[in-house]
Amino acid sequence: ANANGSSSPYPKEESIIKMQQPLPCLECCQQSINSETQKRQISTRRRSQSSMMSISSRRSQNGRMWQRSSIYLLGLLTCAVVIVQAFASTSPNNNLPPWGTKPRGGHVGAKKASTSSPSALSMSTAENKDSRNSSEKRAEIPSAVIRPLSDISDSSDEEDAHDFNGASAASVNKAVQPGKAKKTILESGGFADSIIPATYVAETNLPTDIGHFRIRAYRIEEFEAAMREPNPLGAGAGLGSEPCVIYCTDKPPFGSKGGELGGAKEVPVRIHDQCFTSEVFRSRRCDCKEQLKMSLEYIRENGGAVIYLQQEGRGIGLANKVAAYALQDVGLDTVDANTHLGFPEDARQYGVVPSLLKDMGIDSIRLMTNNPRKIERLTALGVDVAGTIPMVVPKANPYNRKYLQTKQDRMNHSNFGDMLINSPDSVISEDYSHVDILLYNKKSVAEDYISEGEEMAAAAVAAALMDDPNQSGVVAAENGYCFGRQSVEDAIAAVKRGELIVVVDDESRENEGDFIMAADKCTPETMAEFIRYSSGVICIGMEGKRMDELELPPMVVNNEDPKGTAFSVSVDATKEHGITTGISATDRAKTSVILANMDSKASDFHRPGHIFPLRAKENGVLTRDGHTEAAVDFARLAGSSPAGLLCEIVSEENPTEMARLPELKRFCRRRGYVLTSIADLQQYRRDTGQ
């Protein structure tokens, strides 16, 4: 190698030769570059296609592997399910508690190996036949579905040996009470009961104003899931999930559970259904709170138990019950109100009762009831009802009489006897609604009259206004008063306020009651009230001198009226005063006010008319003990013009007769009128010198 690193022995010549070679042109260089670029692009595309083919191949292989794995996994799961189902259907019951039952507490309605629990509202159907014939049943959460009663099978005794949801009646009855449960057959619209187990929760003291009791609480836990489902009758309808039992502390009703002696026999038992309106709000529209009190008093003296079930309004719930009450306010009875709303006449359930009786060791009962339907349902559930104990309230009241009458006439309640007949003060006109009565029912009589320490007078007045079956008319006491001086003072105050009062005369006279008010305070409304409850012959008592000024002569020259009532010619105010026909309440009110006006003239009236002026005796009731004189006296004592309207009150209980004192007392209490007598007014005038 030479000094330049070249292996050639002629370095200078080679360099010269290279320098002498011609340079490539620009076009050739560009072609060369393009050729190289194309080669690289082709190579890149080939590598990319190769890579994509490789990825696609791998994805395809993975997809086929995933499909095969999914099929294998699904097959394994299917096999597992089949194995589990087969094991569950062939293995014996593992003694787990029923649906909804928690480990705490003792289950008193059925053994832990029980079959499925029936729903509180379920009914027997033909759909259950297949499951009835099967000896192996799976537990299922009950359904709160009501089916029509027509779906209930009426077939053989073999079907009767099963409960209504497919569980064997024999297995249930062993756990509930002796004997075979029967199927409940009710009229259309009713419900069929089935055995409902309950769980004992706790027991504690229950001191009350009636006596000292104990209360045992239970829970229908199997139905907690079903109760969460909407009830077909409404959210508050159906049987509540927490029944309880009440018994007297020193007279426990418990019998032996099992053993040779068996349980307690013929135990007095009241099965009482919740009545929130009566027992909490003190409603008088039914007799529920009275029956509950009577039952507690009975078991306090005689032993026994009260089973209290949460099913308001015969099972339709509180809101629906209020809706039924609203229909009763406008005339429907308790049965028609339920059916009008689309509910059964009676939707109560008693399937839990056998469970509670079994827990207390009671084999047979004497049922405290007037309701034959309750006896039928309990007997159908296998309860041994050895007899009944009547539970009849002493008297009806104006608010519950129609309800009690309906229970007797349409629901076949027994034991009432003469209770309704012996409650005459509960009779009200069909024209009345509860709203009418309440509007006119003010404070108690005693409260109205207590003022400035006059409690004794108030008590006397209150006692006088109470029904006395032996008092058929007004009889003055030794002091000259019948209802008391206070009754006259209150009557004067009422007249001064423009109100109607009721004044009765002596039994030996007419023995009638008249509405009386000051004529100058008459309004169309008070005149309408006058007409509604009276004979409609509106009279106005006036002083003789004033009648002469108005040129109102006697109706007849020879008065043959037995009581000497001095009728004058009848009148209406003239059309200048806005009178039309004269007969309307508005027209008669206008005529009455004009007659009482001391500035009126004879020309203000035309004759005859629809208001009948009566000539009162001078010195009023101290001269003649008639309603004419009483009307004038009360108007004068009230500070009004000495002219008083009056009209006889017609009996509502016997519309063909006039109202007498016993009915008038009830009438005044209902509508809030002040009641007094002519005898009281006479004595008041003597005492005061007025």
Buried (B, 14 or more C-beta within 10 A) or exposed (E): EEEEEEEEEEBEEEEEEEEEEEEEEEEEEEEEEEEEEEEEEEEEEEEEEEEEEEEEEEEEEEEEEEEEEEEEEEEEEEEEEEEEEEEEEEEEEEEEBBBBBEEEBEBBBBBEBBBBBBBBBBBBBEEBBEBBEEEEBEBEBBBBBBBEBEEBBEEEEEBBBBBBBBBBBEBBBBBBBBBEBBBBEBEEBBBBBBBBBBBBBEEEEBEEEBBEBBBBBBBBBBBBBBBEBEBBBBEBBBBBBBBBBBBBEEBEBBBEEEEEEBBBBBBBBBBBBBBBBBBEEEBBBBBBBBBBBBBBEBBBEEBBBBBBBBBBBBBBBBBBBEBBBEBBBEEBBBBBBBEEBEBBBBBBBBBBBBBBBBBBBBBBBBBBBBBEBBBBBBBBBBBBBEEBBEBBBEBBBBBBBBBBBBBBEEBEBBBBEEBBEEBBBBBBEEEBBBEBBEEBBEEEBBEBBBEEEEEEBBBBBBEBBEEEEEBEBBEBEEEBBBBBBBBBBBBBEBBBEBBBBBBBBBBEBBBBBBBBBBBBBBBBEBBBBBBEBBEBEBBBBBBBEBBEBBBBEEBEEEEEEEEEBBBBBBBBBBEEBEBEEBBBBBBBBBBBBBBBBEEBEEEBBEEEBBBBBBBBBEEBBBEBBBBBBBBBBBBBBBEBBBBBBBBBBBBBBEEEEBBBBBBBBBBBBBBBBBBBBBBBBBBBBEEEEE
